């Protein structure tokens, strides 16, 4: 499974961006998917996950209430809508496909990773 992430860029504090991640195979439609991020000099951290059918979502405390994860199974695509962005959100964002239908915030729960898309929040 190959993952291609889109939508990163430069945005001012308080602004919004929507990331998209398309998977190359329908295999991903039966698995949970997630977004992680990695800032320079820091470890990759969990952002949000969504179950195979979109019925269950999970967010890190740092993005809860500001970010929304969703998916379109027919398009093998997962989205991350990011609102009220601040400088601490600056990072490379990675999408991932889980080993199971429902997954949480552990990196080892995910088997396929995209190449990352850069999000920079700056005035």
Backbone as a chain_set.jsonl record, in Angstrom:
{"seq": "XXXXXXXXXXXXXXXXXXXXXXXXXXXXXXXXXXXXXXXXXXXXXXXXXXXXXXXXXXXXXXXXXXXXXXXXXXXXXXXXXXXXXXXXXXXXXXXXXXXXXXXXXXXXXXXXXXXXXXXXXXX", "coords": {"N": [[0.854, -1.191, 0.0], [0.641, 2.127, -0.939], [0.93, 5.448, 0.189], [-0.142, 8.732, -0.314], [0.26, 11.955, 0.648], [-1.32, 15.152, 0.816], [-1.75, 18.75, 0.784], [-0.405, 20.279, 2.688], [1.332, 23.279, 3.821], [2.1, 26.812, 4.11], [0.707, 28.696, 6.684], [-1.05, 31.27, 8.423], [-1.07, 32.007, 11.974], [-3.972, 30.911, 13.662], [-5.258, 30.217, 11.384], [-6.524, 27.819, 8.888], [-6.155, 24.506, 7.56], [-6.553, 21.768, 5.267], [-5.639, 18.504, 5.189], [-5.026, 15.78, 2.98], [-4.965, 12.284, 2.303], [-4.262, 9.77, 0.155], [-4.716, 6.358, -0.423], [-3.199, 3.625, -2.119], [-4.439, 1.221, -2.547], [-7.434, -0.717, -2.081], [-7.29, -2.154, 0.204], [-6.801, -0.622, 2.419], [-9.284, 0.308, 3.117], [-10.499, -1.343, 4.93], [-9.18, -1.038, 7.227], [-8.094, 0.775, 10.121], [-7.084, 4.226, 10.043], [-4.68, 6.888, 10.365], [-3.256, 10.029, 11.476], [-0.056, 11.261, 12.069], [2.51, 13.392, 13.439], [5.635, 15.144, 13.074], [7.898, 17.228, 14.485], [10.848, 19.249, 13.971], [13.671, 17.815, 15.53], [12.163, 16.431, 17.33], [10.267, 13.551, 18.478], [8.171, 11.447, 16.442], [4.73, 12.008, 16.734], [1.439, 11.027, 17.773], [-1.548, 12.169, 16.239], [-4.302, 11.939, 15.319], [-6.785, 9.372, 14.912], [-8.863, 7.13, 12.977], [-11.473, 4.795, 12.759], [-12.111, 1.819, 10.736], [-14.609, 2.167, 9.492], [-15.186, 4.742, 10.004], [-16.607, 5.203, 12.279], [-15.511, 5.548, 14.771], [-13.339, 7.737, 16.413], [-10.229, 9.177, 17.457], [-8.268, 11.497, 19.294], [-5.297, 13.39, 19.938], [-4.574, 15.142, 22.973], [-3.601, 17.663, 22.476], [-4.686, 18.537, 20.073], [-7.362, 18.158, 20.164], [-10.663, 19.204, 19.631], [-9.895, 21.117, 17.831], [-8.929, 19.916, 15.511], [-10.169, 17.723, 12.961], [-10.675, 14.452, 11.977], [-11.455, 12.5, 9.14], [-12.864, 10.176, 6.729], [-13.073, 8.795, 3.426], [-14.166, 5.989, 2.307], [-14.721, 4.914, -0.164], [-13.035, 6.293, -1.815], [-10.622, 5.627, -0.782], [-9.362, 7.4, 0.965], [-8.144, 9.541, 3.529], [-8.763, 12.319, 5.634], [-7.644, 15.365, 7.205], [-8.826, 17.937, 8.889], [-7.741, 20.987, 9.94], [-8.069, 23.415, 12.27], [-7.773, 26.691, 13.795], [-4.965, 26.965, 13.942], [-1.694, 26.949, 15.382], [1.701, 27.959, 16.255], [2.85, 25.745, 17.427], [1.829, 23.64, 16.06], [3.327, 23.323, 13.85], [4.947, 21.13, 11.75], [6.005, 18.085, 10.091], [3.518, 16.204, 8.601], [2.218, 12.966, 8.75], [0.455, 10.343, 7.19], [-1.059, 7.186, 7.994], [-1.667, 3.655, 7.747], [-3.409, 1.32, 9.618], [-2.848, -1.89, 11.301], [-5.111, -3.128, 12.044], [-8.772, -2.987, 12.226], [-9.659, -1.13, 14.023], [-7.806, 1.214, 15.728], [-5.36, 2.776, 17.877], [-3.245, 5.153, 19.434], [-0.625, 4.293, 19.16], [2.518, 4.027, 17.576], [3.434, 1.575, 16.648], [1.173, 0.263, 15.947], [0.62, 0.697, 13.361], [1.096, -0.026, 9.928], [1.688, 0.865, 7.37], [3.064, 3.765, 5.921], [2.846, 7.183, 4.869], [4.637, 9.695, 2.917], [4.797, 12.139, 4.122], [3.747, 15.525, 4.672], [4.481, 18.934, 4.759], [3.589, 21.23, 7.267], [3.503, 24.532, 8.098], [3.186, 26.969, 10.482], [3.047, 30.271, 10.708], [3.511, 33.795, 11.072]], "CA": [[0.0, 0.0, 0.0], [1.359, 3.398, -0.975], [0.132, 6.557, 0.68], [0.288, 10.027, -0.827], [-0.362, 13.025, 1.419], [-1.396, 16.455, 0.157], [-2.45, 19.814, 1.481], [0.412, 21.068, 3.589], [1.738, 24.586, 3.34], [2.333, 27.881, 5.09], [-0.548, 29.31, 7.107], [-0.894, 32.185, 9.555], [-1.709, 31.569, 13.221], [-5.418, 31.046, 13.639], [-5.79, 29.767, 10.102], [-6.962, 26.439, 8.718], [-5.691, 23.713, 6.427], [-7.08, 20.411, 5.204], [-4.736, 17.527, 4.616], [-5.627, 14.593, 2.383], [-4.025, 11.183, 2.113], [-4.875, 8.751, -0.673], [-4.052, 5.055, -0.409], [-3.169, 3.055, -3.47], [-5.228, -0.003, -2.636], [-8.648, -0.744, -1.266], [-7.003, -2.822, 1.467], [-6.859, 0.35, 3.497], [-10.662, 0.635, 3.481], [-10.898, -2.22, 6.026], [-8.259, -0.797, 8.327], [-8.06, 2.119, 10.687], [-6.05, 5.111, 9.51], [-4.315, 7.903, 11.356], [-2.279, 11.059, 11.186], [0.986, 11.553, 13.046], [3.321, 14.525, 13.026], [6.988, 15.181, 13.628], [8.56, 18.524, 14.421], [12.313, 19.107, 13.988], [14.268, 17.501, 16.804], [11.218, 15.744, 18.215], [9.791, 12.271, 18.015], [6.878, 11.45, 15.761], [3.665, 11.896, 17.719], [0.083, 10.757, 17.314], [-2.456, 13.315, 16.121], [-5.682, 11.492, 15.289], [-7.048, 8.123, 14.207], [-10.246, 6.878, 12.63], [-11.692, 3.374, 12.532], [-12.289, 1.41, 9.342], [-15.872, 2.674, 8.94], [-15.372, 6.126, 10.417], [-17.49, 5.285, 13.429], [-14.761, 5.843, 15.991], [-12.18, 8.604, 16.214], [-9.431, 9.466, 18.647], [-7.414, 12.662, 19.085], [-4.382, 13.764, 21.01], [-5.096, 16.262, 23.763], [-3.127, 18.94, 21.931], [-5.453, 18.946, 18.888], [-8.782, 17.887, 20.388], [-11.487, 20.392, 19.523], [-9.421, 21.966, 16.727], [-8.72, 19.085, 14.327], [-11.188, 16.713, 12.694], [-10.276, 13.415, 11.034], [-12.569, 11.856, 8.446], [-12.389, 9.334, 5.646], [-13.967, 8.398, 2.351], [-13.703, 4.633, 2.008], [-14.834, 4.68, -1.603], [-11.873, 6.924, -2.442], [-9.422, 5.214, -0.048], [-8.737, 8.658, 1.359], [-8.381, 10.068, 4.862], [-8.588, 13.767, 5.685], [-7.437, 15.999, 8.507], [-9.162, 19.353, 8.873], [-7.035, 21.614, 11.049], [-8.507, 24.784, 12.528], [-7.118, 27.413, 14.894], [-3.576, 26.518, 13.96], [-0.71, 27.772, 16.081], [3.079, 27.625, 15.906], [3.159, 24.408, 17.941], [1.345, 22.658, 15.084], [4.303, 23.22, 12.768], [5.549, 19.791, 11.71], [5.674, 17.251, 8.943], [2.369, 15.366, 8.956], [2.271, 11.672, 8.085], [-0.7, 9.475, 7.321], [-0.673, 5.795, 8.21], [-2.701, 2.617, 7.729], [-3.231, 0.423, 10.758], [-2.9, -3.339, 11.083], [-6.441, -3.587, 12.42], [-9.905, -2.147, 11.847], [-9.736, -0.059, 15.012], [-6.479, 1.384, 16.314], [-5.199, 3.932, 18.741], [-2.191, 6.141, 19.244], [0.713, 3.705, 19.149], [3.133, 3.957, 16.253], [3.593, 0.19, 16.217], [-0.118, -0.242, 15.472], [0.446, 1.106, 11.966], [1.999, -0.809, 9.093], [2.062, 1.585, 6.161], [3.238, 5.186, 6.196], [3.05, 8.081, 3.748], [5.916, 10.381, 2.88], [4.735, 13.359, 4.912], [3.501, 16.829, 4.057], [4.915, 19.931, 5.736], [2.688, 22.296, 7.697], [4.23, 25.581, 8.807], [2.295, 28.014, 10.985], [3.9, 31.428, 10.975], [3.03, 35.083, 10.551]], "C": [[0.89, 1.241, 0.0], [0.414, 4.506, -0.57], [0.726, 7.866, 0.172], [-0.471, 11.117, -0.092], [-0.264, 14.348, 0.681], [-1.952, 17.484, 1.125], [-1.636, 20.632, 2.45], [0.774, 22.416, 2.988], [1.989, 25.543, 4.473], [1.002, 28.559, 5.412], [-0.28, 30.208, 8.309], [-1.536, 31.608, 10.815], [-3.198, 31.87, 13.209], [-6.067, 30.546, 12.371], [-6.13, 28.291, 10.083], [-6.292, 25.808, 7.504], [-6.416, 22.381, 6.452], [-6.071, 19.527, 4.496], [-5.539, 16.357, 4.05], [-4.549, 13.531, 2.222], [-4.747, 10.078, 1.36], [-4.042, 7.478, -0.624], [-4.193, 4.396, -1.77], [-4.044, 1.84, -3.636], [-6.411, 0.019, -1.699], [-8.439, -1.487, 0.052], [-7.171, -1.878, 2.638], [-8.278, 0.608, 3.953], [-11.156, -0.233, 4.629], [-10.034, -2.041, 7.264], [-8.426, 0.619, 8.859], [-6.942, 2.92, 10.014], [-5.799, 6.231, 10.513], [-3.397, 8.945, 10.745], [-1.333, 11.168, 12.372], [1.716, 12.806, 12.568], [4.675, 14.49, 13.719], [7.593, 16.55, 13.396], [10.073, 18.307, 14.464], [12.844, 18.849, 15.383], [13.372, 16.774, 17.78], [10.813, 14.403, 17.631], [8.451, 12.431, 17.3], [5.79, 11.187, 16.792], [2.309, 11.693, 17.06], [-0.728, 12.039, 17.276], [-3.902, 12.861, 16.21], [-5.776, 10.163, 14.548], [-8.536, 7.979, 13.96], [-10.39, 5.404, 12.298], [-12.035, 3.095, 11.079], [-13.542, 2.015, 8.714], [-16.144, 4.124, 9.338], [-16.202, 6.3, 11.675], [-16.817, 5.655, 14.725], [-13.545, 6.687, 15.652], [-11.486, 8.841, 17.554], [-8.493, 10.611, 18.332], [-6.433, 12.818, 20.24], [-4.962, 14.976, 21.734], [-4.731, 17.607, 23.138], [-3.942, 19.424, 20.731], [-6.955, 18.783, 19.07], [-9.567, 19.194, 20.381], [-11.084, 21.333, 18.396], [-9.288, 21.178, 15.422], [-9.866, 18.081, 14.208], [-10.658, 15.736, 11.645], [-11.52, 12.796, 10.423], [-12.004, 11.001, 7.321], [-13.494, 9.099, 4.645], [-13.476, 7.034, 1.885], [-13.748, 4.353, 0.513], [-13.631, 5.245, -2.355], [-10.568, 6.509, -1.782], [-8.647, 6.415, 0.469], [-9.116, 9.026, 2.791], [-8.027, 11.549, 4.858], [-8.288, 14.218, 7.109], [-7.718, 17.49, 8.336], [-8.57, 19.982, 10.129], [-7.464, 23.07, 11.16], [-7.713, 25.382, 13.693], [-5.659, 26.995, 15.049], [-2.685, 27.496, 14.715], [0.693, 27.248, 15.783], [3.464, 26.221, 16.359], [2.67, 23.294, 17.015], [2.305, 22.499, 13.908], [5.037, 21.889, 12.833], [5.326, 19.184, 10.331], [4.584, 16.292, 9.388], [2.383, 14.109, 8.088], [0.949, 10.941, 8.269], [-0.22, 8.025, 7.406], [-1.89, 4.889, 8.162], [-2.403, 1.606, 8.826], [-3.252, -1.048, 10.351], [-4.305, -3.889, 11.319], [-7.519, -2.585, 12.004], [-10.089, -0.957, 12.788], [-8.374, 0.034, 15.687], [-6.386, 2.695, 17.074], [-3.999, 4.76, 18.409], [-0.774, 5.576, 19.23], [1.281, 3.579, 17.753], [3.231, 2.526, 15.757], [2.289, -0.446, 15.779], [-0.307, -0.023, 13.976], [1.52, 0.471, 11.096], [2.451, -0.098, 7.833], [2.069, 3.082, 6.464], [3.413, 5.967, 4.893], [4.35, 8.843, 3.904], [5.928, 11.674, 3.689], [4.472, 14.6, 4.094], [3.757, 17.889, 5.133], [3.83, 20.974, 5.996], [3.516, 23.285, 8.521], [3.258, 26.687, 9.191], [3.159, 29.187, 11.438], [3.273, 32.688, 10.4], [4.109, 35.754, 9.711]], "O": [[1.781, 1.38, 0.839], [-0.76, 4.505, -0.941], [1.938, 8.076, 0.223], [-1.695, 11.204, -0.19], [0.729, 14.635, 0.012], [-2.544, 17.143, 2.149], [-2.148, 21.611, 2.993], [0.552, 22.664, 1.803], [2.079, 25.153, 5.637], [0.263, 28.948, 4.508], [0.611, 29.935, 9.113], [-2.458, 30.798, 10.718], [-3.625, 32.949, 12.798], [-7.292, 30.458, 12.288], [-6.044, 27.598, 11.097], [-5.915, 26.493, 6.553], [-6.841, 21.912, 7.508], [-5.699, 19.777, 3.349], [-6.591, 15.995, 4.576], [-3.374, 13.843, 2.028], [-5.722, 9.513, 1.856], [-2.82, 7.515, -0.765], [-5.183, 4.59, -2.475], [-4.365, 1.462, -4.763], [-6.397, 0.684, -0.662], [-9.308, -1.459, 0.923], [-7.624, -2.272, 3.713], [-8.479, 1.083, 5.07], [-12.157, 0.114, 5.255], [-10.143, -2.8, 8.228], [-8.843, 1.53, 8.143], [-5.984, 2.355, 9.487], [-6.616, 6.482, 11.399], [-2.845, 8.768, 9.659], [-1.758, 11.166, 13.527], [1.553, 13.226, 11.422], [4.843, 13.899, 14.785], [7.779, 16.978, 12.256], [10.528, 17.273, 14.952], [12.511, 19.574, 16.32], [13.759, 16.524, 18.921], [10.993, 14.15, 16.44], [7.712, 13.393, 17.513], [5.898, 10.276, 17.612], [2.072, 12.133, 15.935], [-0.615, 12.889, 18.159], [-4.653, 13.33, 17.065], [-4.961, 9.863, 13.676], [-9.361, 8.606, 14.625], [-9.531, 4.826, 11.633], [-12.226, 4.018, 10.287], [-13.538, 2.343, 7.528], [-17.208, 4.666, 9.04], [-16.472, 7.427, 12.091], [-17.486, 6.039, 15.684], [-12.811, 6.383, 14.712], [-12.085, 8.718, 18.622], [-7.971, 10.695, 17.22], [-6.714, 12.424, 21.372], [-5.744, 15.738, 21.165], [-5.479, 18.576, 23.265], [-3.894, 20.609, 20.401], [-7.735, 19.22, 18.224], [-9.189, 20.164, 21.037], [-11.836, 22.241, 18.042], [-9.514, 21.727, 14.343], [-10.449, 17.651, 15.203], [-10.245, 16.143, 10.56], [-12.521, 12.593, 11.109], [-10.819, 11.086, 6.997], [-14.681, 9.189, 4.96], [-12.488, 6.937, 1.157], [-12.901, 3.631, -0.012], [-13.255, 4.732, -3.409], [-9.505, 6.987, -2.177], [-7.417, 6.44, 0.414], [-10.259, 8.845, 3.21], [-7.105, 11.976, 4.163], [-8.63, 13.544, 8.08], [-6.939, 18.212, 7.712], [-8.865, 19.556, 11.246], [-7.243, 23.861, 10.242], [-7.072, 24.667, 14.463], [-5.192, 26.711, 16.152], [-2.899, 28.708, 14.686], [0.851, 26.214, 15.134], [4.313, 25.58, 15.74], [3.057, 22.137, 17.174], [2.107, 21.628, 13.062], [5.667, 21.561, 13.839], [4.56, 19.703, 9.519], [4.706, 15.643, 10.426], [2.536, 14.174, 6.869], [0.389, 10.92, 9.365], [0.873, 7.687, 6.953], [-3.002, 5.3, 8.495], [-1.286, 1.103, 8.942], [-3.618, -1.402, 9.231], [-4.643, -4.978, 10.855], [-7.228, -1.498, 11.504], [-10.61, 0.087, 12.394], [-7.849, -0.971, 16.167], [-7.219, 3.589, 16.928], [-3.742, 5.05, 17.241], [0.187, 6.343, 19.286], [0.612, 3.082, 16.846], [3.122, 2.286, 14.555], [2.287, -1.575, 15.29], [-1.279, -0.501, 13.392], [2.694, 0.429, 11.464], [3.501, -0.43, 7.282], [1.199, 3.594, 7.168], [4.037, 5.491, 3.944], [5.076, 8.671, 4.883], [6.997, 12.243, 3.911], [4.923, 14.712, 2.954], [3.307, 17.755, 6.271], [3.236, 21.522, 5.068], [4.145, 22.913, 9.511], [2.591, 27.269, 8.335], [3.898, 29.098, 12.419], [2.594, 32.651, 9.374], [3.893, 36.847, 9.187]]}, "num_chains": 1, "name": "protein.A"}
